[in-house]
Amino acid sequence: MYKVAVLGDKDTVMGFTALGIDVFPVYDADEVKKSIHRLVEEGYAIIYITEQCSLLAKDTVAKYKDNELPAIIVIPGITGSMGIGMNEVRESAKRAIGADVLFGDD
């Protein structure tokens, strides 16, 4: 069975425990990067990461972006959406389809 994790600030991630998702509160860029690498090594198939944390580890997230597994999915944090997650979905759709079907071509 595949494992699912969520990385982010404690206030955002703790609610995911009720869903049976493994939570990893992280507090700085080094911790975010090390946690992502560790979760990949441990075979996590889906890693949710808050937008704030994804900004701290852009290079690490980009390293796994085109891999089949793990799927790294950017989600809003407790302070609300910064639009990063939706932009990621948009870019993935553009790469897969060749056109921006969500918002039209720029």
N, C-alpha and C positions, 0 to 999 in steps of 0.2 A: 504494500500500500504506500502511496506517495505521502510525503510529509509536507505540511504547510506552515509557514512562519510569517510573523509580522515584526518589522523593526521600526522603532521610532521612540518618541518621548514617552515616558511612563504613563502620562495621562491618556494618551491616545491608544496605546497598545493593550493596556490591561483589560479593557472591555472585550477583547478578542478571546480571552480565556474561556468565556462562557460558550463560545462556539467550538471549543476544542482545538483552537489554533495555538501553536507554540509561540509565545511572546518573548521578545528580546528588547528590553528597554536599553537604549544607547544614548550616550551623552555628548560625544565628540566625534570628529571626523575619523580619527584612528580606530575608534571602537566600531564605528559603522563599517568601515572597510574590512577590518578583521572579522567582524560578524558575518558579512556577506561571504567572504572566502570560506569561513568555517561551515556555514550552512550549505554551500555548494559541495564541499568535501563530504558532508554528512548526508548528502543525497536528497535535500529538500527540492521538491518539484516546483513549488510556488513560494515566492518570497514577496510579501507586500512590504512596501517601504514608504514612509511618509515623505511628502514633498520636501520638507525641510532637510531630512536625512539624505535624500537623493541629491540635493545640492551640495552636501558635504562630501559626497563620494561619487561625483559625476564620472570620473575615470573608471572606477570599479564597476559601476552600474553599466557603463558603456561596454566594458569588456565582455559582459554576458548577454548583451542586448540581442544579438542575432543567434544565440544558441537556442536549441529547442527546449532544453531544460538547464537551469531553472527558468521559469517565467518570472521576471522581476516586474512587479506591477506597482506603479506609483499611486499612492492614495493621499487624500487630504489629511492634514493633521487636525488637532483639536481646535486650532485657531481658524480653520476654514480653508477653502481651496485657493491655491495660487495659480491654478490653470495648467500646471505642469503635467498632471496625469492625463488630462484631455488632449494636450499637445502630443503626448507620447502615443495615444491611441490614434490620433490623426496621422502622425508620421508612419506608424506601423501599417495603417491602411493604405497610405500612399505607396509605400514600398511594395506591399503585396499586390495591389491592384494596378498601380501605375497612374492613378488619378486620385484627387481629393474628393471622395464621394460623400464625406461628412459635411464639408463646408464649401465645396466648389473650388475650382482652381484659382490660384492667386495670380 
